[in-house]
Amino acid sequence: MSPTNLILIILVFVIAIAAIAYFLNKKKKAEKEIEEEETDIDDKTYTIDKMKEFVKKRLNEITKINLYDIGLSEEELKRRKQKKYELKKALKGCTYGDVNDKKYVKELIYDLLSKEYGVDETNISKAIPFDVPSMLTAQDKFDILIYMYKKEFGYEALTQLIKKYNLAVLKYTAGEAKPSYVITAEEISDIYEKEDLVLSFSDKLSVVVQRIYQYYKGYSSIDEIRDMNIDGVSGGVSGLPESFLSQVAQTDGDYLDQVLEHKVPRACDSIWIFFQGKSIRLAFLSFGTESELKRVCQNIYKYNNPGQLSDTNGFKINEMKDGSRVVVVRPSFSETWAFFVRKFDVKRATLEQLITLPGGNEAIELLKYLVKGARVVSLTGEQGCGKTTMLMGMIENIYETMNIRVQETAFELHLRKIYPTRNILSFRETDTISGQMGLDVQKKTDGSVNIIRRGCNRSSCCMDDSSCTGC
């Protein structure tokens, strides 16, 4: 072999080795970039906000897809159309407080996250750090507690939690000179430690689904609380309104710093429940921002299209799908956005359950005789003292032969749900029909018992000047 050929062979061999080394190095760099990209995706993709955007996008696609362009068989087309209709109905109904529609939407979100988005045991903690209790917020711990209690007690979950740990008692909190009814973040953390809960992947995903749902179609931090069997829930009724911040900034810069650091509660940090006659502040929960509180106020009253809440018409009184009464107010009628949901548990409304103090039997018998004797009875008292609940208990003793007519500001008694076979008709005020006009109509019906539920105003609530029917 000539020296020239040998040099050429060696040269080709060196070039081949260099080429192989180059491509191997390039491949390693590509794999490293892919690995870094996957790590980046893992860190950012499985957050609540990212998953919420995915859910909104997918549900929007499902409800707006044109099924006729897919080329489905007639049977499949009919089935898909039915499912599309059910989803549209559920997405609308869940915003009105329908728990069945809410359950349907949450189950669909669960399937989308587990089957399409790829949420699994390893990445679910990117959304909520289930495996590191020290990193869980008070809201995270509360959501987990409510979910686990709900599995056992259903809609009595919050009641059981409060009673078990005696949370509905007067207590002193930091910075307060007088005791108040409040549940603090420290109490929720202590309860979470004591419960020592063990969550399966299904449990974790269900908690994440609820968190996504409540910020997408639900009522933010009060979404699960509103469904519980309590007396009511309200928001925006304490704390510093957003409009006050500019005034504070001009007068006290240190106080403004405390507000911005969330040391002073804002209006959007205001969540209260009404539990067994007590107004209890949930200091560990917040809507987060004024805009989130506003979103809840704008959605919570929409059942049956009661009209638009506007600056001109600054309040709305309506009912929700489950019969709860909801009142919403907004600026400039009120100093901040606020809502009040009042719930009425018709199953418990019997005199024997309501009056349990010593001597209660005599009081119960007296009320029964007054009702059966067709006497004019007036139930009065402060807000939330139990007038409506007491009225429900008394109605049980009205003779079956007597027709009942009810005049209300908003439908709350729902007597036909309790007595579906009795002759009962309820009326309520509207934008065009006043309470007095409703009473005039009642006179022309065949009612034997007239029940009037409204705030006392003799000029508009009484039949005439000489005989008040009671408020």
VOPAGU-2260 file (C-alpha; in pm, 1 decimal, decimal comma):
REM VOPAGU-2260
SITE   aa  ch    i         X         Y         Z
SITE  MET   A    0       0,0       0,0       0,0
SITE  SER   A    1     134,8     336,6    -100,5
SITE  PRO   A    2     193,1     609,6     162,4
SITE  THR   A    3     -67,3     828,8      -9,6
SITE  ASN   A    4    -342,1     566,8      25,4
SITE  LEU   A    5    -251,1     510,3     389,2
SITE  ILE   A    6    -277,6     881,2     464,4
SITE  LEU   A    7    -617,4     896,0     290,8
SITE  ILE   A    8    -747,4     598,8     492,5
SITE  ILE   A    9    -630,2     751,6     820,2
SITE  LEU   A   10    -784,9    1084,8     722,2
SITE  VAL   A   11   -1121,5     923,8     641,6
SITE  PHE   A   12   -1106,7     731,1     967,2
SITE  VAL   A   13   -1040,0    1050,8    1168,0
SITE  ILE   A   14   -1320,3    1237,0     990,7
SITE  ALA   A   15   -1561,5     950,1    1060,7
SITE  ILE   A   16   -1469,1     947,4    1431,4
SITE  ALA   A   17   -1507,7    1326,8    1447,9
SITE  ALA   A   18   -1848,3    1308,6    1277,6
SITE  ILE   A   19   -1968,0    1037,8    1515,6
SITE  ALA   A   20   -1845,5    1237,2    1815,6
SITE  TYR   A   21   -2018,4    1550,0    1681,9
SITE  PHE   A   22   -2353,2    1377,6    1635,3
SITE  LEU   A   23   -2334,3    1206,7    1975,3
SITE  ASN   A   24   -2260,3    1539,2    2142,5
SITE  LYS   A   25   -2547,9    1703,6    1953,5
SITE  LYS   A   26   -2782,9    1426,3    2060,7
SITE  LYS   A   27   -2681,7    1468,2    2425,2
SITE  LYS   A   28   -2744,9    1841,3    2405,3
SITE  ALA   A   29   -3086,9    1781,7    2248,2
SITE  GLU   A   30   -3178,5    1529,5    2517,3
SITE  LYS   A   31   -3065,7    1773,2    2785,6
SITE  GLU   A   32   -3275,5    2051,9    2632,9
SITE  ILE   A   33   -3578,1    1821,4    2617,2
SITE  GLU   A   34   -3524,2    1718,6    2978,7
SITE  GLU   A   35   -3495,8    2082,9    3087,9
SITE  GLU   A   36   -3809,1    2167,9    2888,4
SITE  GLU   A   37   -3999,0    1880,1    3047,9
SITE  THR   A   38   -3885,9    1997,2    3391,5
SITE  ASP   A   39   -4001,9    2349,6    3308,3
SITE  ILE   A   40   -4337,2    2218,6    3184,4
SITE  ASP   A   41   -4372,5    2008,7    3499,2
SITE  ASP   A   42   -4312,5    2313,3    3717,2
SITE  LYS   A   43   -4554,7    2544,8    3538,5
SITE  THR   A   44   -4818,8    2328,4    3375,4
SITE  TYR   A   45   -4967,6    2162,7    3681,3
SITE  THR   A   46   -5065,6    2477,9    3868,7
SITE  ILE   A   47   -5426,8    2566,4    3949,9
SITE  ASP   A   48   -5426,6    2861,0    3708,0
SITE  LYS   A   49   -5287,2    2659,7    3414,9
SITE  MET   A   50   -5527,2    2373,1    3471,6
SITE  LYS   A   51   -5818,6    2614,9    3504,5
SITE  GLU   A   52   -5732,5    2767,7    3165,9
SITE  PHE   A   53   -5715,9    2419,1    3011,2
SITE  VAL   A   54   -6055,4    2324,4    3158,0
SITE  LYS   A   55   -6217,8    2646,8    3034,5
SITE  LYS   A   56   -6073,3    2592,5    2686,4
SITE  ARG   A   57   -6180,0    2226,7    2663,8
SITE  LEU   A   58   -6532,9    2285,4    2793,0
SITE  ASN   A   59   -6567,3    2575,5    2552,0
SITE  GLU   A   60   -6458,3    2347,7    2265,4
SITE  ILE   A   61   -6701,5    2074,7    2369,7
SITE  THR   A   62   -7000,9    2309,4    2389,7
SITE  LYS   A   63   -6926,7    2496,4    2066,6
SITE  ILE   A   64   -6817,4    2215,0    1834,3
SITE  ASN   A   65   -7027,4    2164,4    1522,0
SITE  LEU   A   66   -7121,4    1796,0    1538,5
SITE  TYR   A   67   -7250,0    1789,0    1179,8
SITE  ASP   A   68   -6898,7    1849,3    1042,8
SITE  ILE   A   69   -6749,0    1539,9    1207,2
SITE  GLY   A   70   -6931,7    1282,0     995,1
SITE  LEU   A   71   -7092,7    1085,3    1276,7
SITE  SER   A   72   -7351,3     814,6    1237,4
SITE  GLU   A   73   -7710,5     908,3    1318,1
SITE  GLU   A   74   -7706,7     721,9    1648,2
SITE  GLU   A   75   -7370,8     868,7    1754,0
SITE  LEU   A   76   -7481,6    1217,7    1647,1
SITE  LYS   A   77   -7794,2    1190,0    1861,1
SITE  ARG   A   78   -7591,8    1069,9    2159,0
SITE  ARG   A   79   -7330,9    1347,4    2126,5
SITE  LYS   A   80   -7601,9    1613,4    2088,3
SITE  GLN   A   81   -7767,2    1493,4    2407,6
SITE  LYS   A   82   -7437,6    1508,0    2597,3
SITE  LYS   A   83   -7365,4    1854,6    2460,4
SITE  TYR   A   84   -7709,1    1973,5    2572,1
SITE  GLU   A   85   -7663,0    1822,3    2919,8
SITE  LEU   A   86   -7325,3    1995,5    2958,5
SITE  LYS   A   87   -7462,2    2334,6    2850,8
SITE  LYS   A   88   -7752,3    2295,0    3093,8
SITE  ALA   A   89   -7520,2    2191,9    3376,9
SITE  LEU   A   90   -7276,9    2478,7    3314,4
SITE  LYS   A   91   -7566,4    2720,7    3341,2
SITE  GLY   A   92   -7741,1    2550,2    3632,8
SITE  CYS   A   93   -7432,4    2517,0    3853,0
SITE  THR   A   94   -7400,1    2896,7    3872,1
SITE  TYR   A   95   -7750,4    2910,2    4025,6
SITE  GLY   A   96   -7662,5    2686,1    4319,9
SITE  ASP   A   97   -7783,2    2354,2    4173,9
SITE  VAL   A   98   -7574,8    2088,2    4352,1
SITE  ASN   A   99   -7657,4    1819,9    4093,7
SITE  ASP   A  100   -7531,8    2033,1    3804,1
SITE  LYS   A  101   -7225,1    2119,2    4010,5
SITE  LYS   A  102   -7154,2    1749,4    4064,9
SITE  TYR   A  103   -7188,7    1679,7    3690,0
SITE  VAL   A  104   -6944,4    1956,9    3594,2
SITE  LYS   A  105   -6692,0    1852,4    3858,9
SITE  GLU   A  106   -6698,1    1491,1    3739,1
SITE  LEU   A  107   -6626,1    1609,5    3384,5
SITE  ILE   A  108   -6337,1    1827,5    3505,9
SITE  TYR   A  109   -6202,1    1526,5    3698,7
SITE  ASP   A  110   -6199,9    1316,4    3380,1
SITE  LEU   A  111   -6039,7    1593,4    3171,9
SITE  LEU   A  112   -5753,7    1636,6    3417,9
SITE  SER   A  113   -5686,5    1267,2    3474,4
SITE  LYS   A  114   -5733,0    1139,8    3118,3
SITE  GLU   A  115   -5632,4    1432,8    2896,0
SITE  TYR   A  116   -5413,0    1665,5    3098,0
SITE  GLY   A  117   -5202,3    1393,9    3252,3
SITE  VAL   A  118   -5238,9    1474,6    3621,2
SITE  ASP   A  119   -5093,0    1191,5    3828,4
SITE  GLU   A  120   -4957,3    1112,9    4173,7
SITE  THR   A  121   -4619,7    1274,0    4100,9
SITE  ASN   A  122   -4729,3    1610,7    3960,3
SITE  ILE   A  123   -5052,3    1680,2    4149,3
SITE  SER   A  124   -4853,8    1835,5    4434,7
SITE  LYS   A  125   -4753,1    2115,2    4196,7
SITE  ALA   A  126   -5110,9    2242,3    4235,9
SITE  ILE   A  127   -5148,7    2191,4    4612,2
SITE  PRO   A  128   -4849,6    2065,1    4819,3
SITE  PHE   A  129   -5035,7    1774,4    4980,7
SITE  ASP   A  130   -4714,8    1594,9    5082,3
SITE  VAL   A  131   -4564,7    1895,1    5266,1
SITE  PRO   A  132   -4812,4    2006,5    5536,9
SITE  SER   A  133   -4595,8    2305,0    5632,9
SITE  MET   A  134   -4647,8    2450,9    5283,6
SITE  LEU   A  135   -5026,6    2415,1    5290,2
SITE  THR   A  136   -5222,7    2737,2    5339,3
SITE  ALA   A  137   -5514,2    2760,6    5583,0
SITE  GLN   A  138   -5751,3    2744,3    5286,0
SITE  ASP   A  139   -5578,4    2428,8    5157,0
SITE  LYS   A  140   -5617,5    2261,4    5495,4
SITE  PHE   A  141   -5979,8    2371,5    5527,8
SITE  ASP   A  142   -6064,5    2243,6    5177,8
SITE  ILE   A  143   -5909,3    1907,2    5260,8
SITE  LEU   A  144   -6092,1    1887,1    5595,6
SITE  ILE   A  145   -6428,3    1974,5    5439,9
SITE  TYR   A  146   -6377,1    1721,8    5159,2
SITE  MET   A  147   -6293,1    1438,2    5400,1
SITE  TYR   A  148   -6576,8    1529,0    5639,9
SITE  LYS   A  149   -6817,6    1556,4    5346,7
SITE  LYS   A  150   -6737,0    1197,4    5247,0
SITE  GLU   A  151   -6869,1    1086,0    5585,8
SITE  PHE   A  152   -7130,3    1345,7    5682,5
SITE  GLY   A  153   -7247,2    1491,9    5349,9
SITE  TYR   A  154   -7380,0    1845,7    5379,4
SITE  GLU   A  155   -7354,7    1828,7    5759,5
SITE  ALA   A  156   -6973,8    1835,9    5723,8
SITE  LEU   A  157   -6920,1    2194,3    5839,5
SITE  THR   A  158   -7165,1    2153,2    6127,9
SITE  GLN   A  159   -6984,8    1840,7    6247,4
SITE  LEU   A  160   -6644,2    2011,3    6221,4
SITE  ILE   A  161   -6759,3    2314,6    6421,4
SITE  LYS   A  162   -6927,8    2104,4    6690,2
SITE  LYS   A  163   -6643,4    1853,8    6726,3
SITE  TYR   A  164   -6383,7    2122,7    6791,3
SITE  ASN   A  165   -6617,1    2370,1    6966,6
SITE  LEU   A  166   -6540,2    2650,3    6720,3
SITE  ALA   A  167   -6862,5    2849,0    6769,8
SITE  VAL   A  168   -6758,4    3011,3    7097,9
SITE  LEU   A  169   -6653,9    3362,8    7194,2
SITE  LYS   A  170   -6276,5    3406,4    7186,7
SITE  TYR   A  171   -6013,5    3676,5    7196,7
SITE  THR   A  172   -5794,7    3729,3    6889,6
SITE  ALA   A  173   -5475,9    3930,0    6840,3
SITE  GLY   A  174   -5538,9    4302,8    6842,3
SITE  GLU   A  175   -5897,9    4269,2    6965,5
SITE  ALA   A  176   -6000,2    4410,3    7303,4
SITE  LYS   A  177   -6330,9    4221,9    7315,1
SITE  PRO   A  178   -6417,2    3860,2    7236,4
SITE  SER   A  179   -6595,2    3770,1    6914,0
SITE  TYR   A  180   -6712,4    3469,7    6716,2
SITE  VAL   A  181   -6426,0    3390,3    6480,2
SITE  ILE   A  182   -6246,5    3085,5    6341,8
SITE  THR   A  183   -5876,0    3153,6    6289,9
SITE  ALA   A  184   -5608,1    3005,5    6065,3
SITE  GLU   A  185   -5427,1    2872,0    6373,4
SITE  GLU   A  186   -5735,5    2673,0    6475,7
SITE  ILE   A  187   -5765,6    2520,7    6127,8
SITE  SER   A  188   -5394,6    2423,4    6134,6
SITE  ASP   A  189   -5433,4    2260,4    6478,0
SITE  ILE   A  190   -5740,0    2065,7    6360,5
SITE  TYR   A  191   -5555,8    1950,3    6046,8
SITE  GLU   A  192   -5269,8    1815,9    6258,7
SITE  LYS   A  193   -5506,0    1638,9    6497,3
SITE  GLU   A  194   -5703,4    1473,6    6215,4
SITE  ASP   A  195   -5382,7    1328,9    6062,9
SITE  LEU   A  196   -5561,6    1261,1    5732,9
SITE  VAL   A  197   -5435,9    1014,0    5473,0
SITE  LEU   A  198   -5540,9    1110,2    5119,2
SITE  SER   A  199   -5547,1     883,2    4818,1
SITE  PHE   A  200   -5470,3    1017,9    4470,1
SITE  SER   A  201   -5844,1    1029,8    4400,5
SITE  ASP   A  202   -5896,5    1241,3    4713,7
SITE  LYS   A  203   -5619,0    1481,4    4615,4
SITE  LEU   A  204   -5751,1    1521,1    4262,8
SITE  SER   A  205   -6103,6    1580,7    4394,4
SITE  VAL   A  206   -5974,6    1865,1    4616,0
SITE  VAL   A  207   -5790,2    2015,4    4316,2
SITE  VAL   A  208   -6103,2    1980,6    4100,5
SITE  GLN   A  209   -6308,6    2166,8    4362,7
SITE  ARG   A  210   -6049,7    2446,5    4374,2
SITE  ILE   A  211   -6055,9    2480,6    3994,1
SITE  TYR   A  212   -6436,1    2465,6    3983,1
SITE  GLN   A  213   -6489,4    2733,1    4248,2
SITE  TYR   A  214   -6274,1    2984,3    4060,2
SITE  TYR   A  215   -6425,2    2890,6    3723,2
SITE  LYS   A  216   -6800,2    2841,4    3773,5
SITE  GLY   A  217   -6842,4    2845,4    4150,1
SITE  TYR   A  218   -6854,0    3106,2    4424,0
SITE  SER   A  219   -6484,2    3127,9    4504,4
SITE  SER   A  220   -6385,9    3045,0    4863,7
SITE  ILE   A  221   -6747,7    3009,2    4985,6
SITE  ASP   A  222   -6851,1    2758,5    4718,6
SITE  GLU   A  223   -6856,6    2448,1    4939,6
SITE  ILE   A  224   -6964,3    2645,9    5247,2
SITE  ARG   A  225   -7275,9    2772,2    5066,8
SITE  ASP   A  226   -7389,1    2412,8    5005,4
SITE  MET   A  227   -7359,8    2313,8    5371,7
SITE  ASN   A  228   -7660,5    2286,1    5603,6
SITE  ILE   A  229   -7596,3    2610,0    5790,2
SITE  ASP   A  230   -7817,7    2915,1    5837,2
SITE  GLY   A  231   -7636,4    3142,1    5592,4
SITE  VAL   A  232   -7316,5    3291,5    5454,6
SITE  SER   A  233   -7219,0    3647,7    5364,3
SITE  GLY   A  234   -6922,4    3832,8    5220,5
SITE  GLY   A  235   -6791,0    4186,7    5184,1
SITE  VAL   A  236   -6944,2    4296,5    5515,6
SITE  SER   A  237   -6626,5    4376,6    5709,5
SITE  GLY   A  238   -6274,1    4492,7    5643,5
SITE  LEU   A  239   -6146,3    4799,1    5462,2
SITE  PRO   A  240   -6320,6    4877,5    5130,9
SITE  GLU   A  241   -6102,5    4941,2    4826,5
SITE  SER   A  242   -6236,7    5296,5    4797,1
SITE  PHE   A  243   -6094,4    5382,0    5140,7
SITE  LEU   A  244   -5733,4    5307,7    5046,7
SITE  SER   A  245   -5674,9    5646,4    4882,7
SITE  GLN   A  246   -5813,3    5821,5    5193,5
SITE  VAL   A  247   -5590,0    5613,2    5420,2
SITE  ALA   A  248   -5284,3    5684,4    5202,3
SITE  GLN   A  249   -5333,8    6058,4    5249,8
SITE  THR   A  250   -5372,6    6040,5    5626,8
SITE  ASP   A  251   -5172,1    5743,1    5754,2
SITE  GLY   A  252   -4897,1    5582,7    5546,9
SITE  ASP   A  253   -4812,9    5324,1    5816,7
SITE  TYR   A  254   -5173,0    5203,1    5824,4
SITE  LEU   A  255   -5168,3    5171,1    5444,2
SITE  ASP   A  256   -4855,3    4954,2    5469,1
SITE  GLN   A  257   -5037,2    4726,6    5714,2
SITE  VAL   A  258   -5330,1    4698,3    5471,9
SITE  LEU   A  259   -5101,4    4613,6    5179,3
SITE  GLU   A  260   -4925,6    4350,7    5392,5
SITE  HIS   A  261   -5270,6    4202,2    5473,4
SITE  LYS   A  262   -5230,2    4273,1    5845,2
SITE  VAL   A  263   -5553,5    4473,5    5829,6
SITE  PRO   A  264   -5848,1    4282,3    5672,9
SITE  ARG   A  265   -5986,6    4416,9    5346,5
SITE  ALA   A  266   -6343,5    4386,2    5222,2
SITE  CYS   A  267   -6240,3    4093,6    5001,7
SITE  ASP   A  268   -6110,0    3914,7    5313,8
SITE  SER   A  269   -6459,6    3923,1    5464,5
SITE  ILE   A  270   -6636,8    3585,6    5484,0
SITE  TRP   A  271   -6895,7    3521,0    5754,8
SITE  ILE   A  272   -7128,0    3230,8    5825,6
SITE  PHE   A  273   -7453,4    3230,3    6019,2
SITE  PHE   A  274   -7452,4    2921,1    6237,7
SITE  GLN   A  275   -7720,6    2839,1    6496,1
SITE  GLY   A  276   -7799,0    3206,3    6553,1
SITE  LYS   A  277   -7434,0    3318,4    6566,3
SITE  SER   A  278   -7248,1    3528,5    6308,2
SITE  ILE   A  279   -6900,1    3374,4    6284,4
SITE  ARG   A  280   -6613,4    3532,0    6089,7
SITE  LEU   A  281   -6392,0    3290,5    5895,9
SITE  ALA   A  282   -6064,6    3477,5    5938,1
SITE  PHE   A  283   -5867,6    3211,3    5749,1
SITE  LEU   A  284   -6062,4    3250,8    5422,7
SITE  SER   A  285   -6053,6    3529,1    5165,4
SITE  PHE   A  286   -6171,9    3605,6    4813,5
SITE  GLY   A  287   -5819,3    3729,2    4745,0
SITE  THR   A  288   -5906,2    4035,4    4541,2
SITE  GLU   A  289   -6185,8    4289,5    4512,2
SITE  SER   A  290   -6252,6    4168,7    4157,9
SITE  GLU   A  291   -6316,1    3812,9    4281,4
SITE  LEU   A  292   -6565,9    3938,7    4540,0
SITE  LYS   A  293   -6731,8    4141,5    4264,1
SITE  ARG   A  294   -6750,8    3833,3    4038,4
SITE  VAL   A  295   -6926,4    3633,7    4309,8
SITE  CYS   A  296   -7173,1    3916,9    4376,2
SITE  GLN   A  297   -7252,0    3947,5    4004,8
SITE  ASN   A  298   -7320,7    3573,7    3965,3
SITE  ILE   A  299   -7481,2    3457,9    4287,9
SITE  TYR   A  300   -7820,3    3629,2    4236,6
SITE  LYS   A  301   -7880,6    3538,5    3868,2
SITE  TYR   A  302   -8131,3    3252,1    3908,4
SITE  ASN   A  303   -8452,0    3310,9    3708,3
SITE  ASN   A  304   -8311,5    3630,6    3550,4
SITE  PRO   A  305   -8409,5    3887,0    3816,5
SITE  GLY   A  306   -8268,5    4179,7    3620,2
SITE  GLN   A  307   -7939,3    4364,0    3610,8
SITE  LEU   A  308   -7757,3    4483,9    3920,6
SITE  SER   A  309   -7636,0    4831,7    3827,8
SITE  ASP   A  310   -7526,1    5158,6    3982,8
SITE  THR   A  311   -7880,9    5287,3    3930,9
SITE  ASN   A  312   -8038,5    4973,7    4082,3
SITE  GLY   A  313   -7784,3    4903,1    4354,7
SITE  PHE   A  314   -7943,2    4596,1    4518,4
SITE  LYS   A  315   -8118,0    4272,5    4423,7
SITE  ILE   A  316   -8326,6    4036,6    4636,3
SITE  ASN   A  317   -8376,5    3694,6    4483,1
SITE  GLU   A  318   -8373,2    3321,6    4553,3
SITE  MET   A  319   -8130,9    3050,4    4447,7
SITE  LYS   A  320   -8209,2    2713,7    4292,1
SITE  ASP   A  321   -8218,3    2542,3    4633,1
SITE  GLY   A  322   -8460,4    2799,4    4780,1
SITE  SER   A  323   -8198,8    3006,1    4962,1
SITE  ARG   A  324   -8263,0    3379,7    4980,6
SITE  VAL   A  325   -7986,6    3596,3    4835,8
SITE  VAL   A  326   -7943,6    3971,5    4871,7
SITE  VAL   A  327   -7668,9    4149,4    4676,0
SITE  VAL   A  328   -7564,3    4513,5    4708,4
SITE  ARG   A  329   -7304,3    4719,1    4523,8
SITE  PRO   A  330   -7153,0    5068,4    4521,0
SITE  SER   A  331   -7267,2    5340,8    4519,2
SITE  PHE   A  332   -7569,6    5210,6    4713,6
SITE  SER   A  333   -7331,5    5038,9    4957,6
SITE  GLU   A  334   -6971,3    5119,1    5041,5
SITE  THR   A  335   -6849,8    4791,8    4891,6
SITE  TRP   A  336   -6974,5    4486,7    4700,6
SITE  ALA   A  337   -7148,9    4248,4    4940,8
SITE  PHE   A  338   -7389,9    3953,5    4943,1
SITE  PHE   A  339   -7605,6    3773,6    5198,8
SITE  VAL   A  340   -7726,2    3415,9    5149,6
SITE  ARG   A  341   -7988,8    3298,0    5397,9
SITE  LYS   A  342   -8075,9    2930,1    5405,7
SITE  PHE   A  343   -8391,3    2773,5    5549,1
SITE  ASP   A  344   -8387,2    2406,5    5646,0
SITE  VAL   A  345   -8753,4    2309,9    5612,0
SITE  LYS   A  346   -8694,2    1958,7    5744,7
SITE  ARG   A  347   -8615,7    2086,2    6093,9
SITE  ALA   A  348   -8897,7    2337,5    6127,1
SITE  THR   A  349   -9111,0    2182,7    6402,4
SITE  LEU   A  350   -9201,5    2356,1    6727,7
SITE  GLU   A  351   -9070,7    2063,4    6934,4
SITE  GLN   A  352   -8726,2    2098,0    6776,8
SITE  LEU   A  353   -8718,5    2476,8    6803,2
SITE  ILE   A  354   -8838,0    2520,6    7162,8
SITE  THR   A  355   -8635,5    2303,3    7400,2
SITE  LEU   A  356   -8585,3    2522,5    7708,1
SITE  PRO   A  357   -8756,6    2446,4    8043,0
SITE  GLY   A  358   -9123,7    2535,4    8015,7
SITE  GLY   A  359   -9110,8    2485,3    7640,4
SITE  ASN   A  360   -9402,3    2242,8    7637,0
SITE  GLU   A  361   -9639,5    2510,2    7768,4
SITE  ALA   A  362   -9517,0    2758,6    7506,7
SITE  ILE   A  363   -9562,6    2500,1    7230,6
SITE  GLU   A  364   -9918,4    2420,4    7341,2
SITE  LEU   A  365  -10002,7    2792,8    7356,0
SITE  LEU   A  366   -9876,7    2848,8    7000,3
SITE  LYS   A  367  -10074,9    2549,0    6874,7
SITE  TYR   A  368  -10398,0    2679,7    7033,7
SITE  LEU   A  369  -10341,5    3027,6    6886,7
SITE  VAL   A  370  -10298,2    2880,8    6538,5
SITE  LYS   A  371  -10590,8    2637,9    6563,2
SITE  GLY   A  372  -10808,1    2915,6    6707,5
SITE  ALA   A  373  -10739,7    3127,3    6397,3
SITE  ARG   A  374  -10598,1    3414,3    6602,6
SITE  VAL   A  375  -10399,7    3701,7    6446,1
SITE  VAL   A  376  -10038,5    3631,1    6542,0
SITE  SER   A  377   -9739,6    3860,9    6494,0
SITE  LEU   A  378   -9384,6    3723,5    6496,6
SITE  THR   A  379   -9129,0    3999,8    6549,1
SITE  GLY   A  380   -8763,4    4013,0    6639,2
SITE  GLU   A  381   -8417,6    4107,3    6522,2
SITE  GLN   A  382   -8265,6    3980,1    6200,8
SITE  GLY   A  383   -8168,9    3615,5    6213,9
SITE  CYS   A  384   -8349,7    3539,1    6539,7
SITE  GLY   A  385   -8560,4    3264,3    6377,3
SITE  LYS   A  386   -8889,4    3428,2    6278,0
SITE  THR   A  387   -8915,2    3242,5    5945,3
SITE  THR   A  388   -8816,2    2910,3    6101,1
SITE  MET   A  389   -9068,9    2956,2    6380,5
SITE  LEU   A  390   -9339,0    3040,8    6125,4
SITE  MET   A  391   -9263,9    2716,5    5939,5
SITE  GLY   A  392   -9308,9    2523,5    6263,5
SITE  MET   A  393   -9640,7    2692,6    6341,3
SITE  ILE   A  394   -9787,9    2631,0    5994,2
SITE  GLU   A  395   -9781,1    2257,7    6063,2
SITE  ASN   A  396  -10070,3    2311,7    6307,2
SITE  ILE   A  397  -10301,7    2494,4    6064,8
SITE  TYR   A  398  -10602,6    2276,6    5981,7
SITE  GLU   A  399  -10581,6    2092,6    5649,1
SITE  THR   A  400  -10917,9    2237,9    5543,8
SITE  MET   A  401  -10789,3    2597,1    5550,0
SITE  ASN   A  402  -10639,7    2748,9    5233,7
SITE  ILE   A  403  -10313,8    2938,9    5282,6
SITE  ARG   A  404  -10204,2    3252,3    5093,9
SITE  VAL   A  405   -9855,3    3394,2    5147,0
SITE  GLN   A  406   -9717,1    3740,2    5063,2
SITE  GLU   A  407   -9334,9    3767,1    5070,1
SITE  THR   A  408   -9061,8    4003,2    4957,6
SITE  ALA   A  409   -8883,8    3700,2    4811,0
SITE  PHE   A  410   -8988,9    3334,9    4809,6
SITE  GLU   A  411   -8847,9    3178,3    5126,8
SITE  LEU   A  412   -9111,2    2965,2    5299,4
SITE  HIS   A  413   -9161,1    2723,8    5005,9
SITE  LEU   A  414   -9454,2    2566,2    5189,3
SITE  ARG   A  415   -9561,3    2358,3    4889,2
SITE  LYS   A  416   -9237,5    2160,9    4917,2
SITE  ILE   A  417   -9337,0    2058,4    5269,1
SITE  TYR   A  418   -9711,6    2023,9    5207,1
SITE  PRO   A  419   -9751,8    1937,4    4836,4
SITE  THR   A  420  -10115,5    1825,9    4873,4
SITE  ARG   A  421  -10243,1    2139,9    5051,9
SITE  ASN   A  422  -10408,1    2446,3    4897,6
SITE  ILE   A  423  -10117,8    2697,2    4922,5
SITE  LEU   A  424  -10019,3    2983,9    4693,4
SITE  SER   A  425   -9738,4    3232,6    4753,4
SITE  PHE   A  426   -9694,9    3580,6    4603,7
SITE  ARG   A  427   -9391,1    3805,7    4607,8
SITE  GLU   A  428   -9307,0    4164,2    4522,2
SITE  THR   A  429   -9164,4    4247,5    4180,8
SITE  ASP   A  430   -9036,0    4563,6    4016,1
SITE  THR   A  431   -9389,4    4641,4    3898,3
SITE  ILE   A  432   -9607,2    4480,5    4168,9
SITE  SER   A  433   -9581,4    4617,8    4523,7
SITE  GLY   A  434   -9659,0    4428,2    4842,2
SITE  GLN   A  435   -9985,5    4622,7    4886,1
SITE  MET   A  436  -10098,7    4526,0    4535,5
SITE  GLY   A  437  -10021,8    4163,2    4619,2
SITE  LEU   A  438  -10234,4    4186,3    4933,0
SITE  ASP   A  439  -10520,9    4336,8    4733,4
SITE  VAL   A  440  -10506,1    4038,2    4497,0
SITE  GLN   A  441  -10506,8    3796,8    4793,0
SITE  LYS   A  442  -10840,3    3943,8    4909,0
SITE  LYS   A  443  -10997,4    3825,0    4583,5
SITE  THR   A  444  -10880,5    3464,3    4627,8
SITE  ASP   A  445  -11034,9    3194,8    4848,0
SITE  GLY   A  446  -10766,2    3208,2    5117,6
SITE  SER   A  447  -10856,0    3127,2    5479,0
SITE  VAL   A  448  -10513,6    3209,8    5625,1
SITE  ASN   A  449  -10306,8    3507,8    5509,2
SITE  ILE   A  450   -9936,0    3508,7    5593,5
SITE  ILE   A  451   -9742,9    3830,6    5538,0
SITE  ARG   A  452   -9362,5    3824,8    5551,6
SITE  ARG   A  453   -9187,0    4160,7    5523,2
SITE  GLY   A  454   -9033,0    4441,2    5726,2
SITE  CYS   A  455   -9288,2    4639,4    5923,8
SITE  ASN   A  456   -9423,4    4940,8    5736,3
SITE  ARG   A  457   -9782,1    5018,6    5831,4
SITE  SER   A  458   -9854,2    5227,8    5523,8
SITE  SER   A  459   -9780,3    4939,3    5288,4
SITE  CYS   A  460   -9807,7    4619,5    5489,7
SITE  CYS   A  461  -10137,0    4651,5    5674,9
SITE  MET   A  462  -10478,5    4565,4    5535,3
SITE  ASP   A  463  -10620,5    4882,4    5687,8
SITE  ASP   A  464  -10544,5    5132,0    5962,1
SITE  SER   A  465  -10737,9    4946,7    6230,0
SITE  SER   A  466  -10607,3    4589,8    6210,1
SITE  CYS   A  467  -10243,7    4502,1    6144,3
SITE  THR   A  468  -10205,0    4146,2    6015,7
SITE  GLY   A  469   -9851,7    4117,2    6151,9
SITE  CYS   A  470   -9514,1    4127,2    5979,1
